[in-house]
Amino acid sequence: MAIADKGGKTRLAKELGVSRASLYYHRKIPDKDEELRRRIESLMAENPGYGSPRVAIALGINKKRAARVMKKFGLKPARRARKPIKHNDIGRESMNYPCILSAMCPAAPDVVWASDFTFISFQNEFIYLCTVIDVFTGEVLGFNISRHHDARFVRVAIERAIERTGTLPEFFHSDQGSEYASDEICSWLKAKGVQISMNPKGSPWCNGSQESFFGRFKVEFGDFDRFDTRADLLEALYQQLSYHSNIRIKTRLKMAPAQFRVLWLKERELFAEPDSLWASLTHQHICITTV
């Protein structure tokens, strides 16, 4: 009986054009991929904006494997819609402030803070969200939410960033919107010794950290009208802002922005002796000139 069985498998292998041993081989990769698919789906349920680089970091796997499995099962992060062009402030005279981000990129926290605001459509009304972000870490340092946007609306967000960090940036970067170009904001920042940096008019890409943040924030947050009340919406916005700074992995940093800030400041304290190389570097503006 065993001989007949052996002969049958030999003939079957010959007819299929494969080796007889392959008839006994059970592939492991599909099972492993299926297991990884479940892990990735679970991760993306809580982090809908994660692409393969962040998935690889979060799960501690090779990024090529993460990309392969996500492509195999059609797992894609939420994508941003194209941002409409702003048409407000057209015709206003251009402000005479340099765009510091076109000449350098910060290599330390609190060198450049960037700010902008966006509108949120909720139950036939607009709510405005203003954020202040550390360009180096990507952390949201301060924010303000209001039904109106003016200089005071922006200033509150900046004041909260100052209160949270206990420090001031060397540069404050924004677009040339009337709120940021107002004498109230510009004079106030100058009085504090902060240098002002602004996008050239019609160049939103110069404030890339803010543009990128709002694009991802809205997509990952989802439908604003799913909430019954404004209070429910505000609570969810607070949670999402906290998630962005404290949980969401920033690919360049391999960790959440707030976590990176804490580690960076601890490292600086360890090497802050007057004669150390680190101390001399931090004294020299800590910026890298871009080519």
C-alpha positions, 0 to 999 in steps of 0.5 A: 500500500505504501509503495502504491502511494509512493508511486502515485505521488511520483506520477502526480509530481511528474504530471504537475512538473514539480518535485515529489518533495514539494507535495509535502511542503507547507508554505509558511510565508502566507501564514506569517503574512496573514498574522502580520496583516492582522497586527497591521490592521489593528495598529492602523485602526488606532493610527489611520495615518500610518504608512509602512515606515511608521508601521515598521517602527511601531511593530519593530519589523523591517520596513521592506517587509511592512511595505510588502505585506501592506501592498499585498493586502491593500492596506493604505493610510488615510490620504490628504485632500489637496488644500485649497488656495487661500484668497484672503489678504490679496492686495495687502502690501507685503511684509518686510520680514525674511523667510528664515526657513528658506535659508536654514533648518533648525537642529534643536528644539525652540529655534523656530516655532511655526504657526498657522490656523485652519477652519473646521466646518461643523453643523453649518458654522466655522470653528478655527484651530490655531497651532504653534509647532516646533519645526525641529520636533514637530510637536504641537506646543500650543493651540487655540480654538475659537469661532473667530480669528484675529490677532488675539486668537493667534496670541493665545496659542503662542502664549500657551506654547510659551507657558508649556515650554517655559521658553521663547523661540529664536524665530517665530514663523508664519504666513503673511495673514492679517492676524500674524502681520498685525502690529499687536503680534509683531510688536509683542514678539519683538518686545520679547526678543523673538525674531519674526520670519514670514512666508513670501506672499503666495508661498504656503510651502515655506511653512511646510511643517504647519501645512503638513500637520493640518493636512494629516490632522484633518484626514486622520481626525475624520468627519467633524459632523459625526459629533452631536455637540460642539463640546463633543467635537472640542473634546475629540480635537483636544485628544487628537492634538495630544495624540499627534504630539505624545503618541503618533510616531514621527518617521524622522525621529522614530518616536513621538515628538514630545518623547523626542523633546524630553530625550533631547533636553536630557542629552543636552543637560548631560553634555552642558559643561562649559568645555564640552563640544555639545555646549559650544554647538548649542551656543552657535545657533544650532541651525544647518544652512540648506543648499 
